[in-house]
């Protein structure tokens, strides 16, 4: 626990509950807990929903929105807003208030902050969730139009902003060993500034259901089928095509299986077409975007969560959310997934990213679940493991120690 409360400027691109991405969830879980401990926090982020106020008090912090939700439909709209429209908001806050520390969660708006605060006045910390320019490069390269304009115009800008922010920050927080290794590979100069603070899971919200059958009825899910669940953006690097192909083989051994896919994205029509072409329409249900409350319920209702990622799994928040609900999770050996699943049970880590490996892992777990006693024991272990290893309070304790060290050094004569 810190010996005094801090005034913190937190800089995001988007924030929860306006947006539901993993970065937004990590920022939300940490800043609301920091605020509950007495710290004063101004949260700056881009407007993603029309009609939301410029300034709003929520979950103990003061949120400041910039830009227009409609601007996201422009070419490069999100990036332009982050780089340009965040600047007057940040400049106003810096002129009005004296902060003890800056905490950034995205490279573009932090880059804009650097343009306003050219001279470092207070300690600055950035959380390295992933290399945005590498993700942009990967997700752009697999689009049908060849090299998309977004990658062409913003790829170099993304790398430049990442480089500038990582050089400027006093400390760089990573959530996993994978992210630490990725950072060292792309930006060797930044390695000495890294602090690993694993993310967590909200153990009060994500918890086993008192009555799983009632939850299934509420969601319109059958009570007598084995339910697989995944929640992903519908983009190529998430590996959903491989999961669907794996299901085509799983059905021969488990014809009653049902896969629920939550999430939205540009591959929605393509994935639905693949399901139809493989004759899996009765075995796959696309739930689309699901609310935060329904996400908890889907985790509670499922027999198995599947994470079929092909690349860039910087932490795996959804995996922990499943485990906290007592639902076993299997995942491909990508990113931070091995760090999360292997200590719990090696069988949960899939042998690869291809459909045969996914199929084998799913069938092993469905066979395990056929033994009622073994199934309940594993569900209990999943919940205990998530609670003992990945509670958010532990992460916030580590953040406070990091902040205290940085602020203490800055204030020392």
C-alpha positions in Angstrom: 0.0 0.0 0.0 1.3 3.5 -0.9 2.0 6.1 1.8 0.0 8.7 -0.2 -2.6 9.0 -2.9 -1.5 9.9 -6.4 -3.0 12.1 -9.2 -2.7 9.9 -12.3 -3.4 10.8 -16.0 -4.3 7.6 -17.8 -4.2 7.8 -21.6 -6.1 5.2 -23.7 -7.3 5.0 -27.3 -10.7 3.5 -26.2 -12.1 2.6 -22.8 -14.6 0.4 -21.2 -17.6 0.3 -21.2 -17.7 2.2 -24.5 -15.5 -0.5 -26.0 -15.0 -4.1 -25.0 -11.4 -5.0 -26.2 -8.8 -6.7 -24.0 -6.7 -3.5 -23.7 -9.8 -1.6 -22.5 -10.6 -4.3 -20.0 -7.1 -4.3 -18.5 -7.2 -0.5 -18.1 -10.7 -0.6 -16.6 -9.9 -3.3 -14.1 -6.7 -1.5 -12.9 -7.8 2.2 -12.8 -11.1 1.5 -11.0 -9.2 -0.4 -8.3 -6.6 2.3 -8.1 -9.4 4.8 -7.7 -11.0 2.7 -5.0 -7.7 2.9 -3.1 -7.9 6.7 -3.1 -5.9 7.7 -6.1 -7.4 10.5 -8.3 -7.5 9.4 -12.0 -8.3 11.3 -15.2 -8.9 8.8 -18.0 -8.6 10.1 -21.6 -10.0 8.1 -24.5 -11.7 8.3 -27.9 -15.4 8.6 -28.2 -16.8 5.4 -29.7 -20.5 5.8 -29.0 -22.6 8.8 -30.2 -24.3 10.9 -27.5 -21.7 10.2 -24.8 -20.6 13.3 -22.8 -17.2 14.9 -23.1 -16.6 14.5 -19.4 -18.2 11.8 -17.2 -17.7 10.3 -13.8 -17.7 6.5 -13.9 -16.3 3.7 -11.7 -14.5 6.2 -9.6 -12.5 8.0 -12.3 -13.2 11.0 -14.5 -13.4 10.1 -18.1 -12.6 12.6 -20.9 -13.7 11.7 -24.4 -12.3 13.2 -27.6 -13.2 13.0 -31.3 -16.4 11.8 -32.9 -17.8 8.2 -33.0 -18.6 8.8 -36.6 -15.0 9.5 -37.3 -14.2 5.8 -37.0 -15.9 5.3 -40.4 -13.3 7.6 -42.1 -10.2 6.1 -43.6 -7.7 6.2 -40.7 -10.3 7.9 -38.5 -9.4 6.2 -35.2 -5.7 6.8 -35.7 -6.2 10.5 -36.8 -8.4 11.1 -33.7 -5.9 9.5 -31.4 -3.0 11.5 -32.8 -4.7 14.9 -33.3 -7.9 15.2 -31.4 -6.6 13.9 -28.1 -4.0 16.6 -28.0 -6.2 19.6 -26.9 -7.8 17.5 -24.3 -4.5 16.4 -22.9 -3.1 19.9 -23.1 -6.1 21.3 -21.2 -5.7 18.7 -18.4 -2.0 19.3 -18.1 -2.6 23.1 -17.8 -5.4 22.7 -15.2 -3.9 19.9 -13.0 -0.7 18.8 -11.5 -0.2 15.0 -12.0 2.2 12.7 -10.2 2.3 10.1 -12.9 1.2 9.3 -16.5 -0.1 5.8 -17.4 -0.5 5.0 -21.1 -2.2 2.0 -22.6 -1.9 2.7 -26.3 1.0 4.0 -28.4 -0.9 6.5 -30.7 -2.5 8.7 -28.0 0.7 8.5 -25.9 2.6 9.7 -28.9 0.2 12.6 -29.1 0.9 13.3 -25.4 4.6 13.4 -26.1 3.9 16.2 -28.6 2.1 18.2 -25.9 4.5 17.5 -23.0 7.8 17.7 -24.8 9.7 18.0 -21.5 9.2 15.1 -19.1 7.8 16.5 -15.9 6.5 13.4 -14.0 7.2 9.7 -14.4 5.6 8.0 -17.4 4.6 4.3 -17.6 3.3 2.5 -20.7 1.7 -0.9 -20.7 3.0 -2.9 -23.7 0.0 -5.1 -24.6 1.4 -6.0 -28.0 3.2 -4.5 -31.0 0.5 -2.6 -32.8 2.5 -2.1 -36.0 3.2 -5.9 -36.1 -0.5 -6.6 -35.7 -1.3 -4.1 -38.4 1.2 -5.7 -40.7 -0.2 -9.2 -40.1 -3.8 -8.4 -40.3 -3.3 -6.2 -43.4 -1.2 -8.8 -45.3 -4.0 -11.3 -45.3 -6.6 -9.1 -46.8 -7.8 -9.8 -50.3 -6.8 -6.4 -51.7 -3.2 -7.2 -51.3 -1.4 -4.6 -49.2 -4.2 -2.6 -47.7 -4.0 1.2 -47.7 -4.3 1.2 -43.9 -1.0 -0.7 -43.6 0.6 1.3 -46.3 -0.1 4.7 -44.7 -0.1 3.8 -41.0 2.3 1.0 -40.6 5.4 3.2 -40.4 3.6 5.7 -38.3 2.7 2.9 -35.9 6.3 1.8 -35.5 7.5 5.3 -35.1 5.0 6.1 -32.4 5.8 2.8 -30.6 9.5 3.5 -30.7 9.1 7.0 -29.4 6.9 6.0 -26.6 9.0 3.1 -25.5 12.1 5.3 -25.5 10.4 8.0 -23.5 8.7 5.9 -20.8 10.4 5.4 -17.5 9.0 1.9 -17.1 7.2 -0.5 -19.5 4.7 -2.9 -18.0 4.2 -6.3 -19.7 1.5 -8.8 -18.8 3.4 -12.0 -19.8 6.8 -13.5 -20.6 5.6 -13.6 -24.2 5.1 -9.9 -24.3 8.5 -9.4 -22.6 10.2 -11.5 -25.3 8.3 -9.8 -28.1 9.3 -6.4 -26.8 13.0 -7.5 -26.6 12.8 -8.8 -30.1 11.4 -5.7 -31.7 12.9 -3.1 -29.3 16.0 -4.4 -27.6 16.8 -0.9 -26.1 13.6 -1.1 -24.0 14.4 -4.4 -22.2 16.0 -2.8 -19.1 12.9 -0.8 -18.4 10.4 -3.8 -18.3 8.3 -4.7 -15.3 6.2 -7.9 -15.6 2.8 -7.5 -13.9 0.4 -10.2 -15.0 -3.2 -9.2 -15.6 -6.0 -10.7 -13.7 -9.7 -11.6 -13.7 -12.7 -10.1 -11.8 -13.4 -13.0 -9.5 -16.6 -11.5 -8.2 -18.2 -11.2 -11.7 -16.7 -14.3 -13.3 -17.6 -17.1 -11.0 -19.4 -20.5 -11.4 -23.1 -20.3 -11.8 -25.3 -21.6 -8.9 -27.5 -23.3 -11.5 -25.8 -23.9 -14.9 -29.0 -25.4 -16.4 -30.9 -22.2 -15.6 -28.2 -20.2 -17.3 -28.4 -22.3 -20.4 -32.2 -21.8 -20.5 -31.7 -18.1 -20.2 -29.3 -18.1 -23.2 -31.5 -20.5 -25.2 -28.9 -23.2 -25.1 -29.7 -26.9 -24.9 -29.3 -28.7 -21.6 -28.3 -32.0 -23.1 -25.5 -31.1 -25.4 -21.7 -30.6 -24.9 -21.2 -26.9 -25.4 -17.9 -25.4 -26.7 -17.5 -21.6 -26.4 -15.1 -19.1 -27.9 -15.2 -15.3 -28.0 -13.0 -13.7 -30.6 -12.8 -10.8 -33.1 -13.7 -12.4 -36.4 -10.3 -11.8 -38.1 -7.9 -14.3 -39.5 -5.3 -14.4 -36.7 -7.9 -15.7 -34.3 -7.8 -19.1 -35.9 -11.6 -19.7 -36.1 -11.4 -21.4 -39.5 -9.2 -24.1 -38.0 -11.6 -24.5 -35.1 -14.5 -25.0 -37.4 -12.6 -27.5 -39.5 -11.6 -29.3 -36.2 -15.3 -29.4 -35.3 -16.1 -31.2 -38.5 -14.0 -34.1 -37.2 -15.1 -33.9 -33.6 -18.7 -34.4 -34.6 -17.9 -38.0 -35.6 -17.1 -38.9 -32.0 -19.4 -36.4 -30.4 -22.4 -35.7 -32.7 -24.2 -33.7 -30.0 -21.5 -31.1 -29.6 -22.4 -27.4 -30.1 -19.9 -24.6 -30.7 -21.0 -21.1 -29.8 -18.9 -18.3 -31.4 -19.3 -14.8 -29.8 -17.8 -11.8 -31.5 -18.0 -9.6 -34.6 -15.6 -8.8 -37.5 -15.0 -8.8 -41.2 -14.9 -12.6 -41.5 -18.4 -13.1 -40.3 -19.9 -14.0 -43.7 -16.9 -16.1 -44.7 -17.1 -18.1 -41.5 -20.8 -18.7 -41.8 -20.3 -19.8 -45.3 -17.6 -22.3 -44.2 -19.9 -23.7 -41.6 -22.7 -24.2 -44.2 -20.3 -25.8 -46.7 -19.1 -28.4 -44.1 -22.6 -29.2 -43.1 -22.2 -27.9 -39.6 -25.1 -25.5 -39.4 -26.7 -27.5 -36.6 -23.5 -27.6 -34.6 -22.3 -24.0 -34.7 -24.1 -20.9 -33.4 -22.9 -17.4 -34.1 -23.9 -15.2 -31.2 -22.5 -12.0 -32.6 -21.5 -9.3 -30.2 -22.5 -10.2 -26.6 -22.9 -7.9 -23.7 -20.6 -8.0 -20.7 -23.2 -9.7 -18.6 -24.0 -12.3 -21.2 -20.3 -13.0 -21.6 -20.2 -14.2 -18.0 -23.2 -16.4 -18.7 -21.8 -18.0 -21.8 -18.6 -18.9 -19.8 -20.7 -20.3 -17.0 -22.9 -22.4 -19.4 -20.0 -23.9 -21.5 -18.4 -27.3 -20.9 -15.2 -26.1 -22.6 -13.7 -22.8 -23.7 -11.5 -22.9 -26.9 -8.8 -20.4 -27.8 -7.6 -21.2 -31.3 -5.3 -18.2 -31.8 -2.7 -18.2 -34.6 -0.6 -15.2 -33.5 -0.3 -12.4 -30.9 -2.0 -13.7 -27.7 -0.4 -11.1 -25.4 -2.1 -12.2 -22.3 -5.4 -14.2 -22.7 -7.9 -12.4 -20.5 -10.8 -14.4 -21.9 -9.0 -17.6 -21.0 -8.8 -16.5 -17.3 -12.5 -15.4 -17.4 -13.5 -19.0 -18.4 -11.3 -20.6 -15.7 -12.8 -18.2 -13.1 -16.2 -19.5 -14.0 -15.0 -23.0 -13.4 -14.9 -23.8 -17.2 -11.9 -25.6 -18.5 -10.1 -23.9 -21.4 -7.9 -25.3 -24.1 -5.7 -23.1 -26.2 -3.1 -23.2 -29.0 0.6 -22.8 -27.9 0.6 -19.1 -29.0 1.7 -16.1 -27.0 1.0 -16.2 -23.3 -1.5 -19.1 -23.5 1.2 -21.7 -22.4 2.0 -19.5 -19.3 -1.6 -19.6 -18.2 -2.7 -23.2 -19.0 0.4 -25.4 -18.6 0.7 -24.9 -14.8 -3.0 -25.8 -14.4 -3.0 -29.0 -16.5 -0.7 -29.8 -19.5 -3.6 -31.4 -21.3 -5.2 -28.0 -21.7 -2.4 -26.8 -24.0 -3.1 -27.9 -27.6 -0.4 -29.5 -29.6 -0.5 -26.9 -32.4 -2.7 -24.5 -34.3 -3.8 -26.8 -37.1 -7.3 -28.5 -37.1 -6.0 -32.0 -36.1 -4.3 -30.6 -33.0 -7.4 -28.7 -32.0 -9.6 -31.7 -32.7 -7.4 -34.0 -30.5 -7.4 -31.5 -27.6 -11.2 -31.0 -27.7 -11.8 -34.7 -27.8 -9.5 -35.3 -24.8 -11.5 -32.8 -22.8 -14.9 -34.0 -23.8 -13.8 -37.5 -22.8 -12.6 -36.2 -19.5 -16.0 -34.5 -19.0 -17.8 -37.8 -19.6 -16.7 -38.8 -16.1 -19.0 -36.6 -13.8 -16.6 -36.8 -10.8 -13.5 -35.9 -12.9 -15.4 -33.1 -14.6 -16.5 -31.4 -11.3 -13.0 -31.8 -9.9 -11.5 -30.1 -12.9 -14.0 -27.3 -12.7 -13.2 -26.8 -9.1 -9.5 -26.7 -9.8 -10.0 -24.1 -12.6 -11.7 -21.7 -10.3 -9.2 -22.2 -7.5 -6.3 -21.7 -9.9 -7.7 -18.4 -11.3 -8.3 -17.1 -7.9 -5.0 -18.0 -6.4 -2.9 -16.9 -9.3 -4.6 -14.1 -11.2 -6.7 -11.9 -8.9 -6.6 -8.2 -9.9 -5.8 -7.0 -6.4 -2.4 -8.7 -6.7 -1.7 -6.9 -10.0 -2.8 -3.5 -8.5 -0.5 -4.1 -5.5 2.4 -4.5 -7.9 1.4 -1.4 -9.9 1.3 0.7 -6.7 4.7 -0.5 -5.7 6.0 0.5 -9.2 4.3 3.9 -9.0 5.6 4.5 -5.5 9.2 3.8 -6.6 9.0 6.0 -9.6 7.3 8.9 -7.9 9.6 8.6 -4.9 12.7 8.9 -7.2 11.2 11.8 -9.0 10.5 13.7 -5.8 13.9 12.9 -4.2 16.2 16.0 -3.9 
